[in-house]
Amino acid sequence: MPYLRLSSLPLDEATKRHLADELTATVLDVLTSEKPEWTSVHFTPFEPGDFAIAGRLVADGGIVDTHLEISAPGVDEKSWYALRNRLTDVLVDALGIADSDRWHVNVKLSRYDPHSFAMAGNAADELDELRPAARRGNPWWLRPAALAGFALGAYAGYRWITERVGARAEVDAAPVADPPPDAPPPAAAAAAAGGTNPRAAAADAGSTSRSDAAAAGGAAPSIDAGSVKEF
C-alpha cells in the first residue's frame, strides 16, 4: 500500500491532478503487485517563509527543495532504483525544474513491514485472508445459477410462442371439407330453404330437358307460343 507525500511550494489544481496521475502510474508500473485503490498521494505545500536551506529562508533567496517521500512494503533494490529515477523525472517535467536544479529534487523511500500497517483494524498482511470471508454471504454459485435460470426461462418462452404461432397457422390454412355425396345441389338447397318461384322452376326444367335431349342426339322440342301466352 504505497503512500506518497510531496512537499513543495504551493501548486495549482491542474498541476496537482497531473502529478497525482503520473506519480500513481509510475509507482504501479514498478510495483506491479500493488493496486490503484491502495496507492495514495498527499500534497503538503509550504510557504517560502516556512522552509529554509543552508540557513536561509526561501523567502530570503534560498533555493527551494522539492521532497517526495514514498512508503511501501516489499521494495527490493531493483525496484528502488527504478522508482527513484522515474519519480524524479516525473517531478522535474511536471514542475518545470531545470536540469541544473535537478539536485534539489529528493526522493526518500521508507520500507515497512506489512504487518505494521493496518486498515479498519486489520493488518495489511491479513487483508487477503479476510476478503474471501467477507464475501461468504453470497455463494459463488449464486450468479451462475441466476444466469442459467434466466436463459432457461427465455428458451421456454420462445418455444411456447413458436408452438402457438405454428398451431394458429395450421388452423388458418386447413382446407374446406368436400360436401357429402347425398347433399342436394346448391340450387335445390336454396329453394328448399327459401321457397321456389314457379316460373324459374319451369324455366330451369325446360332448360334441363333441352340439354338432356341435345346430349342424347335428338332435336330439342319446340315450344308453342300460344301455350306460353296461356301460361
C-alpha positions as CSV (number, residue, x, y, z in Angstrom):
1,M,0.0,0.0,0.0
2,P,2.2,2.8,-1.3
3,Y,1.9,6.2,0.3
4,L,3.5,9.2,-1.4
5,R,3.9,12.6,0.3
6,L,5.1,15.6,-1.8
7,S,6.4,18.7,0.0
8,S,6.9,21.7,-2.3
9,L,5.8,25.3,-2.8
10,P,2.0,25.6,-3.4
11,L,0.8,24.1,-6.6
12,D,-2.2,24.9,-8.7
13,E,-5.1,22.4,-9.1
14,A,-4.1,21.4,-12.6
15,T,-0.5,20.5,-11.6
16,K,-1.8,18.5,-8.6
17,R,-4.1,16.5,-10.8
18,H,-1.3,15.8,-13.3
19,L,1.1,14.8,-10.6
20,A,-1.4,12.6,-8.8
21,D,-2.0,10.7,-12.0
22,E,1.7,10.4,-13.1
23,L,3.1,9.5,-9.7
24,T,0.5,6.8,-9.1
25,A,1.0,5.4,-12.6
26,T,4.8,5.3,-12.1
27,V,4.6,3.5,-8.8
28,L,2.1,0.9,-10.1
29,D,4.3,0.3,-13.1
30,V,7.3,-0.5,-10.9
31,L,5.5,-2.2,-8.0
32,T,3.2,-4.5,-10.1
33,S,1.7,-6.3,-7.0
34,E,0.1,-3.0,-5.8
35,K,-3.3,-1.7,-6.8
36,P,-4.6,1.8,-7.6
37,E,-7.0,1.8,-4.7
38,W,-4.2,1.1,-2.4
39,T,-2.0,4.0,-3.6
40,S,-2.3,7.5,-2.2
41,V,-0.6,10.8,-2.9
42,H,-0.5,13.5,-0.3
43,F,0.4,17.1,-1.2
44,T,1.9,19.1,1.7
45,P,2.7,22.6,0.4
46,F,4.7,25.1,2.4
47,E,5.1,28.9,2.1
48,P,8.5,30.5,1.2
49,G,8.8,31.7,4.7
50,D,8.3,28.2,6.1
51,F,11.3,26.5,4.5
52,A,15.0,27.2,4.8
53,I,18.1,25.7,3.3
54,A,21.7,26.5,4.2
55,G,20.4,28.7,6.9
56,R,18.4,30.9,4.5
57,L,14.6,31.1,4.1
58,V,13.3,30.6,0.6
59,A,11.6,33.9,1.1
60,D,15.1,35.4,1.5
61,G,16.5,33.8,-1.6
62,G,17.2,30.3,-0.5
63,I,16.9,27.7,-3.2
64,V,13.8,25.6,-2.5
65,D,13.9,21.8,-2.4
66,T,11.1,19.5,-3.6
67,H,10.9,16.5,-1.4
68,L,9.0,13.3,-2.2
69,E,8.7,10.5,0.3
70,I,7.3,7.1,-0.6
71,S,6.4,4.5,2.0
72,A,5.8,1.0,0.7
73,P,6.4,-2.6,1.7
74,G,8.5,-5.2,-0.2
75,V,10.6,-2.8,-2.3
76,D,13.7,-4.6,-3.5
77,E,16.9,-2.9,-4.7
78,K,15.9,-3.2,-8.4
79,S,12.5,-1.6,-7.8
80,W,14.0,1.1,-5.7
81,Y,16.5,2.0,-8.4
82,A,13.6,2.4,-10.9
83,L,11.4,4.3,-8.5
84,R,14.0,6.9,-7.5
85,N,14.9,7.7,-11.1
86,R,11.5,7.6,-12.7
87,L,9.8,9.6,-9.9
88,T,12.5,12.3,-10.2
89,D,11.8,12.6,-13.9
90,V,8.1,13.0,-13.3
91,L,8.7,15.8,-10.8
92,V,11.2,17.6,-13.0
93,D,8.9,17.5,-16.0
94,A,5.7,18.5,-14.2
95,L,7.3,21.4,-12.2
96,G,9.5,22.7,-15.0
97,I,12.7,22.3,-13.0
98,A,15.9,23.0,-14.9
99,D,18.5,20.2,-15.3
100,S,20.9,22.3,-13.2
101,D,18.4,22.2,-10.3
102,R,17.8,18.5,-10.5
103,W,19.9,18.1,-7.4
104,H,17.2,19.9,-5.4
105,V,14.6,17.1,-6.1
106,N,14.8,14.5,-3.3
107,V,13.1,11.1,-3.2
108,K,13.1,9.1,0.1
109,L,12.0,5.5,0.5
110,S,10.6,4.3,3.8
111,R,10.2,0.5,3.7
112,Y,7.8,-1.0,6.3
113,D,6.6,-4.4,7.3
114,P,3.0,-5.0,6.0
115,H,2.1,-6.2,9.5
116,S,2.9,-2.8,10.9
117,F,0.2,-1.1,8.7
118,A,-3.4,-1.6,9.5
119,M,-6.8,-0.9,7.7
120,A,-10.1,-1.0,9.6
121,G,-8.2,-2.6,12.5
122,N,-6.7,-5.3,10.3
123,A,-3.0,-5.7,9.5
124,A,-2.2,-5.3,5.8
125,D,-0.8,-8.8,5.5
126,E,-4.1,-10.2,6.8
127,L,-6.4,-8.5,4.3
128,D,-6.1,-11.2,1.6
129,E,-7.3,-13.7,4.2
130,L,-10.2,-11.5,5.3
131,R,-11.6,-10.7,1.9
132,P,-12.9,-14.2,1.0
133,A,-14.6,-14.4,4.4
134,A,-16.3,-11.1,3.8
135,R,-17.8,-12.4,0.6
136,R,-19.2,-15.6,2.2
137,G,-22.7,-14.1,2.4
138,N,-23.0,-14.6,-1.4
139,P,-22.2,-18.1,-2.6
140,W,-20.0,-18.4,-5.6
141,W,-22.7,-20.3,-7.5
142,L,-25.4,-17.8,-7.0
143,R,-24.7,-15.6,-10.0
144,P,-24.2,-18.5,-12.5
145,A,-27.4,-20.1,-11.2
146,A,-29.3,-16.9,-11.8
147,L,-28.0,-16.5,-15.3
148,A,-28.9,-20.1,-16.1
149,G,-32.4,-19.7,-14.8
150,F,-32.9,-16.6,-16.9
151,A,-31.6,-18.4,-20.0
152,L,-33.9,-21.4,-19.3
153,G,-36.9,-19.1,-18.9
154,A,-36.2,-17.3,-22.1
155,Y,-35.9,-20.5,-24.0
156,A,-39.1,-21.9,-22.6
157,G,-40.9,-18.7,-23.6
158,Y,-39.5,-18.9,-27.1
159,R,-40.7,-22.5,-27.5
160,W,-44.2,-21.6,-26.3
161,I,-44.6,-18.7,-28.7
162,T,-43.4,-20.7,-31.7
163,E,-45.7,-23.6,-30.9
164,R,-48.7,-21.2,-30.5
165,V,-47.9,-19.4,-33.8
166,G,-47.5,-22.8,-35.6
167,A,-50.8,-24.2,-34.4
168,R,-52.6,-21.0,-35.4
169,A,-51.1,-21.1,-38.9
170,E,-52.2,-24.7,-39.3
171,V,-55.8,-23.9,-38.3
172,D,-55.9,-20.9,-40.7
173,A,-54.6,-22.9,-43.6
174,A,-56.9,-26.0,-43.2
175,P,-58.8,-26.9,-46.5
176,V,-62.6,-26.7,-46.7
177,A,-64.1,-30.2,-46.4
178,D,-66.0,-31.6,-49.5
179,P,-69.8,-31.9,-49.2
180,P,-71.2,-35.4,-48.6
181,P,-72.3,-37.4,-51.7
182,D,-76.0,-37.3,-50.8
183,A,-76.1,-33.5,-50.3
184,P,-78.6,-31.7,-52.6
185,P,-77.3,-29.3,-55.3
186,P,-76.9,-25.7,-54.2
187,A,-79.9,-24.5,-56.2
188,A,-82.2,-27.2,-54.7
189,A,-80.9,-26.4,-51.2
190,A,-81.6,-22.7,-51.7
191,A,-85.1,-23.5,-53.0
192,A,-85.8,-25.7,-50.0
193,A,-84.6,-23.1,-47.7
194,G,-86.4,-20.0,-49.1
195,G,-89.2,-21.3,-51.4
196,T,-89.4,-21.8,-55.2
197,N,-90.5,-19.4,-57.9
198,P,-92.8,-21.4,-60.3
199,R,-91.6,-19.6,-63.5
200,A,-88.0,-20.0,-62.5
201,A,-88.5,-23.7,-61.8
202,A,-90.3,-24.2,-65.1
203,A,-87.6,-22.4,-67.0
204,D,-84.9,-24.5,-65.2
205,A,-86.8,-27.7,-66.0
206,G,-87.2,-26.8,-69.7
207,S,-83.5,-25.9,-70.0
208,T,-82.6,-29.2,-68.4
209,S,-84.8,-31.2,-70.7
210,R,-83.4,-29.5,-73.8
211,S,-79.8,-30.1,-72.6
212,D,-80.5,-33.7,-72.0
213,A,-82.1,-34.1,-75.4
214,A,-79.2,-32.4,-77.2
215,A,-76.8,-34.7,-75.3
216,A,-78.8,-37.8,-76.5
217,G,-78.6,-36.7,-80.1
218,G,-82.2,-35.6,-80.6
219,A,-83.7,-32.3,-81.5
220,A,-84.9,-30.1,-78.8
221,P,-88.7,-29.9,-78.6
222,S,-90.3,-26.7,-79.9
223,I,-92.3,-24.6,-77.5
224,D,-95.7,-23.4,-78.7
225,A,-96.0,-19.7,-78.4
226,G,-99.7,-20.0,-77.6
227,S,-99.1,-22.2,-74.7
228,V,-96.6,-19.8,-73.4
229,K,-99.1,-17.0,-73.6
230,E,-101.8,-19.0,-71.9
231,F,-99.4,-19.8,-69.1
